Amino acid sequence: LASYPRQNDLAVALREVGRVERTLFIIEWILDTDMQRRA
C-alpha cells in the first residue's frame, strides 16, 4: 500500500502523455491535407 500513491502519480503522468500525443496528432492532421484525404 505504501507504493500506491506513486503508482497513481505514474498513471496520471501516463494519461497526460497520452493527451499530449493525441493533441499533437490532431494538430498535425489539421495542418496536413494529405492526411485528411486519407481519412
ZIWOPE-V221933 format. One record per pair of residues at least 12 apart in sequence whose ideal C-beta (glycine too) atoms are under 10 Angstrom apart, sorted by sequence separation. I is the first residue (numbers start at 1). J is the second residue. D is the distance in Angstrom with one decimal. If there is no record, write none. Layout:
I/J/D + I/J/D
//
This chain:
none
//
